[in-house]
């Protein structure tokens, strides 16, 4: 760019006032009406087209078009209602494609408020778009309608733009008042100017200037509103409607309007929200928000569940539910954090096919190091002052999370803040956890999940749900007495007499982490709500093996989460109602006494007393069925339970979402008598995924003994090898594969199974965990866990094989006789040929069959 290269506005006298425009100028017009902006758009466009410039019109406003189709003009129709990210990314792509030197006319930025509700995002859009246009030596026109935006937003735009012009209309006369003209100056440039015919005349005397500008000075009674974001003005209007008894129709319309700005874009969830939330509910949500935007799927589900239950006329849920006082960090904080820390160009690169994973890794690192805007930090401080030193949990609540069809179970992080220390220490811990949750949106697992489900092009804003941890202080520990997962439809029935529609619980003592995650060496109690006394396993030894041994708590003295053994907790002064939760393990107690540990008592967590002596099961089943009826769909909940002094359970529903489940599907007829020589395996129960009749073309088998002998690093390398084989499968319909291996797939402890990530098995058709008790490699029947949700959403059938059980037959010898295709597929990994076997199966005969009703499962071999 040179000083001589001046760009005409199309109005020669205005060019004289401004000393012309320059390449790189973003020109913002502050006007009273869109017609005032039109006066300047038309001559600018005509002049640019006459000079054969590339002229692009960004059409997105609700006002009449500023330009119509003509030679040399490109018009892009855009819909800001698709969300800030989609809108800003599309414009970024258009600008990138047009390259250097293009000229742009944008519709009024004020029209974006109806789509985004908040000035903050209008400011963010301008802040990321203006510098990019400047970088490419463009000239761009924008408009703002006066008094639609907060003074903070106007100041932000003024700081970012190169040229800001105030258009003042009084007594039928139009005046132009330049407020900012970057790197240009003249004695009269910043005076108001009267437009008269083709002339632009400065108001050189004080009388004319005072008479004009005093009309537009912010001294009217509504001045305070100009300091407010559009978002806050909207809720002020809602407050007035609440007080107006004659405005029922307006209240209903406001509920619909606010739900679309608070709850997201899932039409089924919006329908539920507008049905159950009152205007008072929405104002309460707003009063506990930090920032603006959507509250996210997890928050919507939690709040909806509470409102559905509390509005149930047939049961007094208020007497059974624990109250909540959660806070909500709006989704726009996520975008503002990215923009504020200069990450938007990298964020745009991540949206491209080539940058989807590569740029995400860099972005994830930068997200862990950014700073929050001062107003957001102030909100964080005030929230932490409210909670004091009670422990809190910071949970992801993204826009796409917990909706119909997309659970995102465990894909994004959540963190406990034990919340001890000085206010600044607590703020530092909280902000670090927020950064980590924001960064988790760029994790490989989350991105793979989104791509697999066709969501990678959609806006995925990260809101946050901040909840007081449900529980109480016991010695130096803080934790709830019970926590768990509840599902209203139980596809993992393990007895043919059970009804899947009765629902199921996955129950633990302490924090709910052990209910939602597969934890090494521990097993939650699975409760079929129509048969709570029936266990998936039988006998005392199975009860000892498949039980919870450790309890997750928050250690107040260490200011950190901690895992405490049940033995330690049971023999402390914690005053837990163990008679309700556990039974004495006299045999283990006797062994401890023989070893000199007298006075300590061993317990087995069975929850038998809770399930048989209290109405807990009936209450939980009623809760699940009430929610299922309202959703008109099976539901998946997370909950905690604490008991009052008189023994009454108080339930806290901390999460509720539509249950991702396949149900029974079609009826599968399994032959009653099948020659064992024609079976790879046969089992009774211990599978998840409904009925199945699947022809297999490949089996990948991890040999237990060989795997157990590997070093730690080689066990991790085997997991990566499985991932590479998984990627080779491509379309699973063309090559349906059964993956079989010892212990738990996806464990973080390689001694207990193969430590794959979900993105390394997502193309498998079926997954089998095989018990290998000699090395402690045991499956975990994880129905209701995040791992299970991943399998269901990816349509992966799960089965657990216990070869030592009399109800199981496993023809391992046949598997070991088959040729291994690993070296041909992965020559570089041939050293693992004794550990990983890839069996290509002959066409026909290999079928995996399962029937939920009879609980039978077989895998047939070809004749």
ZINORGI-V839728 format. One record per residue. N is the residue number from 0. SS is DSSP state (a for helix, b for strand, c for the rest). PSI is psi in whole degrees, -180 to 180 (* if undefined). Layout:
BEGIN
n=N ss=SS psi=PSI
n=N ss=SS psi=PSI
END
This chain:
BEGIN
n=0 ss=c psi=134
n=1 ss=c psi=162
n=2 ss=c psi=-30
n=3 ss=c psi=-17
n=4 ss=c psi=92
n=5 ss=c psi=140
n=6 ss=b psi=126
n=7 ss=c psi=146
n=8 ss=c psi=-11
n=9 ss=c psi=-8
n=10 ss=c psi=98
n=11 ss=a psi=-41
n=12 ss=a psi=-32
n=13 ss=a psi=-36
n=14 ss=a psi=-38
n=15 ss=a psi=-44
n=16 ss=a psi=-45
n=17 ss=a psi=-4
n=18 ss=c psi=35
n=19 ss=c psi=167
n=20 ss=b psi=165
n=21 ss=c psi=152
n=22 ss=c psi=132
n=23 ss=c psi=-12
n=24 ss=c psi=130
n=25 ss=b psi=123
n=26 ss=b psi=117
n=27 ss=b psi=127
n=28 ss=b psi=120
n=29 ss=b psi=116
n=30 ss=b psi=163
n=31 ss=c psi=-33
n=32 ss=c psi=155
n=33 ss=a psi=-27
n=34 ss=a psi=-32
n=35 ss=a psi=-38
n=36 ss=a psi=-39
n=37 ss=a psi=-35
n=38 ss=a psi=-29
n=39 ss=a psi=-25
n=40 ss=a psi=-46
n=41 ss=a psi=-53
n=42 ss=a psi=-34
n=43 ss=a psi=-46
n=44 ss=a psi=-44
n=45 ss=a psi=-42
n=46 ss=a psi=-44
n=47 ss=a psi=-42
n=48 ss=a psi=-36
n=49 ss=a psi=-30
n=50 ss=c psi=9
n=51 ss=c psi=32
n=52 ss=c psi=157
n=53 ss=c psi=114
n=54 ss=b psi=127
n=55 ss=b psi=128
n=56 ss=b psi=120
n=57 ss=b psi=104
n=58 ss=b psi=112
n=59 ss=c psi=-5
n=60 ss=c psi=165
n=61 ss=c psi=-8
n=62 ss=c psi=166
n=63 ss=c psi=152
n=64 ss=c psi=142
n=65 ss=c psi=-30
n=66 ss=c psi=150
n=67 ss=c psi=164
n=68 ss=c psi=133
n=69 ss=c psi=164
n=70 ss=c psi=133
n=71 ss=c psi=-13
n=72 ss=b psi=130
n=73 ss=b psi=127
n=74 ss=b psi=127
n=75 ss=b psi=120
n=76 ss=b psi=123
n=77 ss=c psi=150
n=78 ss=c psi=101
n=79 ss=a psi=-15
n=80 ss=a psi=-14
n=81 ss=a psi=-9
n=82 ss=c psi=155
n=83 ss=a psi=-49
n=84 ss=a psi=-49
n=85 ss=a psi=-44
n=86 ss=a psi=-52
n=87 ss=a psi=-37
n=88 ss=a psi=-40
n=89 ss=a psi=-43
n=90 ss=a psi=-40
n=91 ss=a psi=-43
n=92 ss=a psi=-39
n=93 ss=a psi=-45
n=94 ss=a psi=-41
n=95 ss=a psi=-45
n=96 ss=a psi=-38
n=97 ss=a psi=-32
n=98 ss=c psi=-155
n=99 ss=c psi=145
n=100 ss=c psi=5
n=101 ss=c psi=154
n=102 ss=b psi=143
n=103 ss=b psi=142
n=104 ss=b psi=123
n=105 ss=b psi=144
n=106 ss=b psi=173
n=107 ss=b psi=125
n=108 ss=a psi=-23
n=109 ss=a psi=-25
n=110 ss=a psi=-15
n=111 ss=a psi=-20
n=112 ss=a psi=-35
n=113 ss=a psi=-25
n=114 ss=a psi=-36
n=115 ss=a psi=-16
n=116 ss=c psi=-10
n=117 ss=c psi=134
n=118 ss=a psi=-32
n=119 ss=a psi=-42
n=120 ss=a psi=-29
n=121 ss=a psi=-45
n=122 ss=a psi=-42
n=123 ss=a psi=-43
n=124 ss=a psi=-46
n=125 ss=a psi=-37
n=126 ss=a psi=-32
n=127 ss=a psi=-26
n=128 ss=a psi=-42
n=129 ss=a psi=-50
n=130 ss=a psi=-33
n=131 ss=a psi=-40
n=132 ss=a psi=-41
n=133 ss=a psi=-43
n=134 ss=a psi=-32
n=135 ss=c psi=15
n=136 ss=c psi=48
n=137 ss=c psi=174
n=138 ss=b psi=129
n=139 ss=b psi=138
n=140 ss=b psi=134
n=141 ss=b psi=159
n=142 ss=b psi=147
n=143 ss=b psi=134
n=144 ss=b psi=127
n=145 ss=c psi=142
n=146 ss=c psi=11
n=147 ss=c psi=-15
n=148 ss=c psi=155
n=149 ss=c psi=156
n=150 ss=a psi=-32
n=151 ss=a psi=-41
n=152 ss=a psi=-44
n=153 ss=a psi=-42
n=154 ss=a psi=-38
n=155 ss=a psi=-41
n=156 ss=a psi=-40
n=157 ss=a psi=-42
n=158 ss=a psi=-29
n=159 ss=a psi=-37
n=160 ss=c psi=166
n=161 ss=c psi=-33
n=162 ss=b psi=127
n=163 ss=b psi=122
n=164 ss=b psi=129
n=165 ss=b psi=123
n=166 ss=b psi=116
n=167 ss=b psi=125
n=168 ss=b psi=121
n=169 ss=b psi=130
n=170 ss=c psi=38
n=171 ss=c psi=4
n=172 ss=b psi=145
n=173 ss=b psi=131
n=174 ss=b psi=146
n=175 ss=b psi=126
n=176 ss=b psi=100
n=177 ss=b psi=124
n=178 ss=b psi=-27
n=179 ss=b psi=127
n=180 ss=b psi=105
n=181 ss=c psi=128
n=182 ss=c psi=25
n=183 ss=c psi=150
n=184 ss=c psi=145
n=185 ss=c psi=164
n=186 ss=c psi=-27
n=187 ss=c psi=4
n=188 ss=c psi=-40
n=189 ss=c psi=19
n=190 ss=c psi=157
n=191 ss=b psi=145
n=192 ss=b psi=136
n=193 ss=b psi=130
n=194 ss=b psi=120
n=195 ss=b psi=112
n=196 ss=c psi=-122
n=197 ss=c psi=6
n=198 ss=b psi=157
n=199 ss=b psi=110
n=200 ss=b psi=124
n=201 ss=b psi=143
n=202 ss=c psi=98
n=203 ss=c psi=-13
n=204 ss=c psi=152
n=205 ss=a psi=-31
n=206 ss=a psi=-48
n=207 ss=a psi=-43
n=208 ss=a psi=-45
n=209 ss=a psi=-42
n=210 ss=a psi=-40
n=211 ss=a psi=-56
n=212 ss=a psi=-28
n=213 ss=a psi=-26
n=214 ss=a psi=-28
n=215 ss=a psi=5
n=216 ss=c psi=148
n=217 ss=c psi=66
n=218 ss=c psi=11
n=219 ss=c psi=168
n=220 ss=c psi=-18
n=221 ss=c psi=14
n=222 ss=a psi=-40
n=223 ss=a psi=-34
n=224 ss=a psi=-25
n=225 ss=a psi=-18
n=226 ss=a psi=-9
n=227 ss=c psi=140
n=228 ss=c psi=152
n=229 ss=a psi=-36
n=230 ss=a psi=-47
n=231 ss=a psi=-33
n=232 ss=a psi=-37
n=233 ss=a psi=-43
n=234 ss=a psi=-27
n=235 ss=a psi=-40
n=236 ss=a psi=-40
n=237 ss=a psi=-39
n=238 ss=a psi=-39
n=239 ss=a psi=-38
n=240 ss=a psi=-35
n=241 ss=a psi=-37
n=242 ss=c psi=-6
n=243 ss=c psi=106
n=244 ss=c psi=-19
n=245 ss=c psi=14
n=246 ss=c psi=41
n=247 ss=a psi=-45
n=248 ss=a psi=-42
n=249 ss=a psi=-35
n=250 ss=a psi=-44
n=251 ss=a psi=-40
n=252 ss=a psi=-38
n=253 ss=a psi=-37
n=254 ss=a psi=-47
n=255 ss=a psi=-41
n=256 ss=a psi=-47
n=257 ss=a psi=-36
n=258 ss=a psi=-38
n=259 ss=a psi=-25
n=260 ss=a psi=-16
n=261 ss=a psi=-37
n=262 ss=c psi=-17
n=263 ss=c psi=-162
n=264 ss=c psi=1
n=265 ss=c psi=111
n=266 ss=a psi=-34
n=267 ss=a psi=-38
n=268 ss=a psi=-36
n=269 ss=a psi=-38
n=270 ss=a psi=-43
n=271 ss=a psi=-42
n=272 ss=a psi=-46
n=273 ss=a psi=-24
n=274 ss=a psi=-41
n=275 ss=a psi=-24
n=276 ss=c psi=133
n=277 ss=c psi=169
n=278 ss=a psi=-35
n=279 ss=a psi=-39
n=280 ss=a psi=-45
n=281 ss=a psi=-37
n=282 ss=a psi=-35
n=283 ss=a psi=-42
n=284 ss=a psi=-47
n=285 ss=a psi=-38
n=286 ss=a psi=-18
n=287 ss=c psi=18
n=288 ss=b psi=144
n=289 ss=b psi=121
n=290 ss=c psi=-164
n=291 ss=c psi=176
n=292 ss=c psi=-160
n=293 ss=c psi=151
n=294 ss=c psi=-10
n=295 ss=c psi=159
n=296 ss=a psi=-40
n=297 ss=a psi=-42
n=298 ss=a psi=-44
n=299 ss=a psi=-46
n=300 ss=a psi=-43
n=301 ss=a psi=-47
n=302 ss=a psi=-40
n=303 ss=a psi=-46
n=304 ss=a psi=-44
n=305 ss=a psi=-44
n=306 ss=a psi=-39
n=307 ss=a psi=-46
n=308 ss=a psi=-46
n=309 ss=a psi=-18
n=310 ss=c psi=8
n=311 ss=c psi=116
n=312 ss=c psi=-11
n=313 ss=c psi=-1
n=314 ss=c psi=142
n=315 ss=c psi=81
n=316 ss=a psi=-24
n=317 ss=a psi=-30
n=318 ss=a psi=-11
n=319 ss=c psi=-14
n=320 ss=b psi=143
n=321 ss=c psi=134
n=322 ss=c psi=163
n=323 ss=c psi=155
n=324 ss=c psi=50
n=325 ss=c psi=160
n=326 ss=b psi=159
n=327 ss=b psi=125
n=328 ss=b psi=115
n=329 ss=c psi=152
n=330 ss=c psi=-24
n=331 ss=a psi=-20
n=332 ss=a psi=-36
n=333 ss=a psi=-51
n=334 ss=a psi=-41
n=335 ss=a psi=-37
n=336 ss=a psi=-43
n=337 ss=a psi=-46
n=338 ss=a psi=-46
n=339 ss=a psi=-33
n=340 ss=c psi=16
n=341 ss=c psi=27
n=342 ss=c psi=-1
n=343 ss=a psi=-44
n=344 ss=a psi=-41
n=345 ss=a psi=-37
n=346 ss=a psi=-39
n=347 ss=a psi=-36
n=348 ss=a psi=-34
n=349 ss=a psi=-23
n=350 ss=c psi=-10
n=351 ss=c psi=159
n=352 ss=c psi=-42
n=353 ss=c psi=-24
n=354 ss=c psi=4
n=355 ss=c psi=-48
n=356 ss=c psi=-40
n=357 ss=a psi=-49
n=358 ss=a psi=-30
n=359 ss=a psi=-39
n=360 ss=a psi=-43
n=361 ss=a psi=-41
n=362 ss=a psi=-39
n=363 ss=a psi=-42
n=364 ss=a psi=-42
n=365 ss=a psi=-34
n=366 ss=a psi=-27
n=367 ss=c psi=-7
n=368 ss=c psi=-3
n=369 ss=c psi=171
n=370 ss=c psi=150
n=371 ss=c psi=146
n=372 ss=c psi=152
n=373 ss=a psi=-40
n=374 ss=a psi=-33
n=375 ss=a psi=-41
n=376 ss=a psi=-38
n=377 ss=a psi=-41
n=378 ss=a psi=-41
n=379 ss=a psi=-44
n=380 ss=a psi=-47
n=381 ss=a psi=-38
n=382 ss=a psi=-45
n=383 ss=a psi=-33
n=384 ss=a psi=-38
n=385 ss=a psi=-48
n=386 ss=a psi=-20
n=387 ss=c psi=-132
n=388 ss=c psi=19
n=389 ss=c psi=140
n=390 ss=c psi=145
n=391 ss=b psi=164
n=392 ss=b psi=133
n=393 ss=b psi=118
n=394 ss=b psi=141
n=395 ss=b psi=146
n=396 ss=b psi=68
n=397 ss=b psi=166
n=398 ss=c psi=-39
n=399 ss=c psi=-9
n=400 ss=c psi=143
n=401 ss=c psi=28
n=402 ss=b psi=-175
n=403 ss=c psi=116
n=404 ss=c psi=-16
n=405 ss=b psi=99
n=406 ss=c psi=-31
n=407 ss=c psi=34
n=408 ss=c psi=116
n=409 ss=c psi=6
n=410 ss=c psi=-31
n=411 ss=c psi=156
n=412 ss=c psi=157
n=413 ss=b psi=148
n=414 ss=b psi=140
n=415 ss=b psi=136
n=416 ss=b psi=109
n=417 ss=c psi=-25
n=418 ss=c psi=39
n=419 ss=c psi=159
n=420 ss=c psi=-172
n=421 ss=c psi=163
n=422 ss=a psi=-40
n=423 ss=a psi=-37
n=424 ss=a psi=-41
n=425 ss=a psi=-38
n=426 ss=a psi=-42
n=427 ss=a psi=-45
n=428 ss=a psi=-43
n=429 ss=a psi=-47
n=430 ss=a psi=-38
n=431 ss=a psi=-41
n=432 ss=a psi=-36
n=433 ss=a psi=-44
n=434 ss=a psi=-43
n=435 ss=a psi=-36
n=436 ss=a psi=-43
n=437 ss=a psi=-44
n=438 ss=a psi=-31
n=439 ss=a psi=-18
n=440 ss=c psi=-18
n=441 ss=c psi=17
n=442 ss=c psi=154
n=443 ss=a psi=-40
n=444 ss=a psi=-44
n=445 ss=a psi=-42
n=446 ss=a psi=-38
n=447 ss=a psi=-43
n=448 ss=a psi=-47
n=449 ss=a psi=-43
n=450 ss=a psi=-42
n=451 ss=a psi=-30
n=452 ss=c psi=13
n=453 ss=c psi=30
n=454 ss=c psi=3
n=455 ss=c psi=-19
n=456 ss=c psi=-7
n=457 ss=c psi=154
n=458 ss=c psi=132
n=459 ss=c psi=84
n=460 ss=c psi=144
n=461 ss=b psi=103
n=462 ss=b psi=174
n=463 ss=b psi=144
n=464 ss=b psi=121
n=465 ss=b psi=115
n=466 ss=b psi=143
n=467 ss=b psi=133
n=468 ss=c psi=125
n=469 ss=c psi=132
n=470 ss=c psi=-159
n=471 ss=b psi=166
n=472 ss=b psi=131
n=473 ss=b psi=108
n=474 ss=c psi=-128
n=475 ss=c psi=10
n=476 ss=b psi=156
n=477 ss=b psi=128
n=478 ss=b psi=158
n=479 ss=c psi=157
n=480 ss=c psi=-42
n=481 ss=b psi=154
n=482 ss=b psi=160
n=483 ss=b psi=-177
n=484 ss=b psi=136
n=485 ss=b psi=130
n=486 ss=b psi=140
n=487 ss=c psi=-10
n=488 ss=c psi=124
n=489 ss=c psi=92
n=490 ss=c psi=-11
n=491 ss=c psi=57
n=492 ss=c psi=135
n=493 ss=c psi=11
n=494 ss=c psi=133
n=495 ss=c psi=-14
n=496 ss=c psi=-6
n=497 ss=c psi=150
n=498 ss=c psi=117
n=499 ss=a psi=-29
n=500 ss=a psi=-8
n=501 ss=a psi=-24
n=502 ss=c psi=172
n=503 ss=b psi=152
n=504 ss=b psi=151
n=505 ss=b psi=105
n=506 ss=b psi=136
n=507 ss=b psi=161
n=508 ss=b psi=137
n=509 ss=c psi=-159
n=510 ss=c psi=152
n=511 ss=c psi=4
n=512 ss=a psi=-35
n=513 ss=a psi=-10
n=514 ss=a psi=-32
n=515 ss=a psi=-21
n=516 ss=c psi=155
n=517 ss=c psi=112
n=518 ss=c psi=133
n=519 ss=c psi=128
n=520 ss=c psi=2
n=521 ss=c psi=151
n=522 ss=c psi=126
n=523 ss=c psi=167
n=524 ss=b psi=123
n=525 ss=b psi=129
n=526 ss=b psi=111
n=527 ss=b psi=122
n=528 ss=c psi=-14
n=529 ss=c psi=-6
n=530 ss=c psi=65
n=531 ss=c psi=-21
n=532 ss=c psi=-13
n=533 ss=c psi=129
n=534 ss=c psi=156
n=535 ss=c psi=-20
n=536 ss=c psi=166
n=537 ss=c psi=149
n=538 ss=a psi=162
n=539 ss=a psi=-41
n=540 ss=a psi=-40
n=541 ss=a psi=-37
n=542 ss=a psi=-38
n=543 ss=a psi=-40
n=544 ss=a psi=-46
n=545 ss=c psi=66
n=546 ss=c psi=167
n=547 ss=c psi=125
n=548 ss=c psi=-26
n=549 ss=b psi=157
n=550 ss=b psi=131
n=551 ss=b psi=129
n=552 ss=b psi=174
n=553 ss=b psi=124
n=554 ss=b psi=109
n=555 ss=c psi=-39
n=556 ss=c psi=-34
n=557 ss=c psi=-9
n=558 ss=c psi=44
n=559 ss=b psi=154
n=560 ss=b psi=150
n=561 ss=b psi=152
n=562 ss=b psi=125
n=563 ss=b psi=138
n=564 ss=b psi=146
n=565 ss=a psi=-37
n=566 ss=a psi=-46
n=567 ss=a psi=-43
n=568 ss=a psi=-42
n=569 ss=a psi=-28
n=570 ss=c psi=16
n=571 ss=c psi=-172
n=572 ss=c psi=35
n=573 ss=c psi=-17
n=574 ss=c psi=41
n=575 ss=c psi=145
n=576 ss=c psi=70
n=577 ss=a psi=-30
n=578 ss=a psi=-24
n=579 ss=a psi=-29
n=580 ss=a psi=-25
n=581 ss=b psi=168
n=582 ss=b psi=152
n=583 ss=b psi=136
n=584 ss=c psi=87
n=585 ss=a psi=-33
n=586 ss=a psi=-47
n=587 ss=a psi=-38
n=588 ss=a psi=-42
n=589 ss=a psi=-40
n=590 ss=a psi=-39
n=591 ss=a psi=-39
n=592 ss=a psi=-39
n=593 ss=a psi=-26
n=594 ss=c psi=13
n=595 ss=c psi=6
n=596 ss=c psi=66
n=597 ss=c psi=150
n=598 ss=c psi=-17
n=599 ss=c psi=138
n=600 ss=c psi=134
n=601 ss=c psi=143
n=602 ss=b psi=152
n=603 ss=b psi=122
n=604 ss=b psi=111
n=605 ss=c psi=-24
n=606 ss=c psi=20
n=607 ss=a psi=-43
n=608 ss=a psi=-44
n=609 ss=a psi=-42
n=610 ss=a psi=-29
n=611 ss=a psi=-24
n=612 ss=a psi=-3
n=613 ss=c psi=163
n=614 ss=c psi=22
n=615 ss=a psi=-47
n=616 ss=a psi=-44
n=617 ss=a psi=-40
n=618 ss=a psi=-44
n=619 ss=a psi=-37
n=620 ss=a psi=-41
n=621 ss=a psi=-42
n=622 ss=a psi=-49
n=623 ss=a psi=-41
n=624 ss=a psi=-32
n=625 ss=a psi=-43
n=626 ss=a psi=-42
n=627 ss=a psi=-41
n=628 ss=a psi=-43
n=629 ss=a psi=-41
n=630 ss=a psi=-20
n=631 ss=c psi=42
n=632 ss=c psi=146
n=633 ss=c psi=147
n=634 ss=b psi=158
n=635 ss=b psi=121
n=636 ss=b psi=156
n=637 ss=b psi=142
n=638 ss=b psi=162
n=639 ss=b psi=160
n=640 ss=b psi=131
n=641 ss=b psi=150
n=642 ss=b psi=136
n=643 ss=c psi=176
n=644 ss=c psi=-29
n=645 ss=c psi=10
n=646 ss=c psi=7
n=647 ss=c psi=126
n=648 ss=b psi=135
n=649 ss=b psi=118
n=650 ss=b psi=137
n=651 ss=b psi=109
n=652 ss=b psi=105
n=653 ss=b psi=-11
n=654 ss=b psi=143
n=655 ss=b psi=133
n=656 ss=b psi=160
n=657 ss=b psi=136
n=658 ss=c psi=126
n=659 ss=c psi=108
n=660 ss=c psi=151
n=661 ss=c psi=-13
n=662 ss=c psi=-155
n=663 ss=c psi=-21
n=664 ss=c psi=-147
n=665 ss=c psi=157
n=666 ss=c psi=136
n=667 ss=c psi=122
n=668 ss=c psi=114
n=669 ss=c psi=126
n=670 ss=c psi=139
n=671 ss=c psi=-40
n=672 ss=c psi=117
n=673 ss=c psi=128
n=674 ss=c psi=128
n=675 ss=a psi=-23
n=676 ss=a psi=-17
n=677 ss=a psi=13
n=678 ss=b psi=138
n=679 ss=b psi=-42
n=680 ss=b psi=161
n=681 ss=b psi=140
n=682 ss=b psi=161
n=683 ss=b psi=111
n=684 ss=c psi=-163
n=685 ss=c psi=41
n=686 ss=b psi=159
n=687 ss=b psi=140
n=688 ss=c psi=12
n=689 ss=c psi=-167
n=690 ss=c psi=148
n=691 ss=b psi=143
n=692 ss=b psi=93
n=693 ss=b psi=125
n=694 ss=b psi=131
n=695 ss=c psi=147
n=696 ss=c psi=-7
n=697 ss=b psi=144
n=698 ss=b psi=131
n=699 ss=b psi=124
n=700 ss=b psi=126
n=701 ss=b psi=117
n=702 ss=c psi=120
n=703 ss=a psi=-51
n=704 ss=a psi=-45
n=705 ss=a psi=-40
n=706 ss=a psi=-42
n=707 ss=a psi=-29
n=708 ss=c psi=-9
n=709 ss=c psi=155
n=710 ss=c psi=167
n=711 ss=a psi=-45
n=712 ss=a psi=-37
n=713 ss=a psi=-31
n=714 ss=a psi=-39
n=715 ss=a psi=-36
n=716 ss=a psi=-34
n=717 ss=a psi=-40
n=718 ss=a psi=-42
n=719 ss=a psi=-35
n=720 ss=a psi=-43
n=721 ss=a psi=-41
n=722 ss=a psi=-40
n=723 ss=a psi=-40
n=724 ss=a psi=-39
n=725 ss=a psi=-42
n=726 ss=a psi=-29
n=727 ss=a psi=-22
n=728 ss=a psi=-41
n=729 ss=c psi=-120
n=730 ss=c psi=114
n=731 ss=c psi=-25
n=732 ss=c psi=-29
n=733 ss=c psi=-22
n=734 ss=c psi=67
n=735 ss=c psi=124
n=736 ss=b psi=137
n=737 ss=b psi=121
n=738 ss=b psi=122
n=739 ss=b psi=137
n=740 ss=b psi=168
n=741 ss=b psi=142
n=742 ss=c psi=-141
n=743 ss=c psi=122
n=744 ss=c psi=137
n=745 ss=c psi=7
n=746 ss=c psi=153
n=747 ss=c psi=-2
n=748 ss=c psi=102
n=749 ss=a psi=-21
n=750 ss=a psi=-11
n=751 ss=a psi=0
n=752 ss=c psi=-174
n=753 ss=c psi=122
n=754 ss=c psi=59
n=755 ss=c psi=160
n=756 ss=c psi=164
n=757 ss=a psi=-32
n=758 ss=a psi=-11
n=759 ss=a psi=-1
n=760 ss=c psi=8
n=761 ss=c psi=-13
n=762 ss=c psi=1
n=763 ss=c psi=148
n=764 ss=c psi=-31
n=765 ss=b psi=151
n=766 ss=b psi=130
n=767 ss=b psi=131
n=768 ss=b psi=125
n=769 ss=b psi=128
n=770 ss=c psi=135
n=771 ss=b psi=79
n=772 ss=a psi=-25
n=773 ss=a psi=-31
n=774 ss=a psi=10
n=775 ss=c psi=23
n=776 ss=b psi=96
n=777 ss=c psi=140
n=778 ss=c psi=164
n=779 ss=c psi=117
n=780 ss=c psi=95
n=781 ss=c psi=32
n=782 ss=c psi=131
n=783 ss=c psi=-12
n=784 ss=c psi=170
n=785 ss=a psi=-37
n=786 ss=a psi=-43
n=787 ss=a psi=-42
n=788 ss=a psi=-39
n=789 ss=a psi=-45
n=790 ss=a psi=-43
n=791 ss=a psi=-47
n=792 ss=a psi=-31
n=793 ss=c psi=1
n=794 ss=c psi=45
n=795 ss=c psi=122
n=796 ss=b psi=138
n=797 ss=b psi=141
n=798 ss=b psi=146
n=799 ss=b psi=131
n=800 ss=b psi=131
n=801 ss=c psi=86
n=802 ss=c psi=-24
n=803 ss=c psi=-12
n=804 ss=c psi=141
n=805 ss=c psi=-15
n=806 ss=c psi=5
n=807 ss=c psi=139
n=808 ss=b psi=130
n=809 ss=b psi=116
n=810 ss=c psi=68
n=811 ss=a psi=-31
n=812 ss=a psi=-40
n=813 ss=a psi=-43
n=814 ss=a psi=-40
n=815 ss=a psi=-22
n=816 ss=a psi=-16
n=817 ss=c psi=147
n=818 ss=c psi=151
n=819 ss=c psi=123
n=820 ss=c psi=10
n=821 ss=a psi=-47
n=822 ss=a psi=-37
n=823 ss=a psi=-33
n=824 ss=a psi=-39
n=825 ss=c psi=74
n=826 ss=a psi=-35
n=827 ss=a psi=-16
n=828 ss=a psi=21
n=829 ss=a psi=-21
n=830 ss=a psi=-14
n=831 ss=a psi=17
n=832 ss=c psi=-22
n=833 ss=c psi=-7
n=834 ss=c psi=-44
n=835 ss=b psi=124
n=836 ss=b psi=131
n=837 ss=b psi=113
n=838 ss=b psi=113
n=839 ss=b psi=127
n=840 ss=c psi=142
n=841 ss=c psi=151
n=842 ss=c psi=127
n=843 ss=c psi=139
n=844 ss=c psi=-34
n=845 ss=c psi=107
n=846 ss=b psi=140
n=847 ss=b psi=120
n=848 ss=b psi=136
n=849 ss=b psi=144
n=850 ss=b psi=120
n=851 ss=c psi=-42
n=852 ss=c psi=-49
n=853 ss=c psi=-11
n=854 ss=c psi=27
n=855 ss=b psi=146
n=856 ss=b psi=128
n=857 ss=b psi=157
n=858 ss=b psi=116
n=859 ss=b psi=151
n=860 ss=c psi=158
n=861 ss=c psi=153
n=862 ss=c psi=*
END
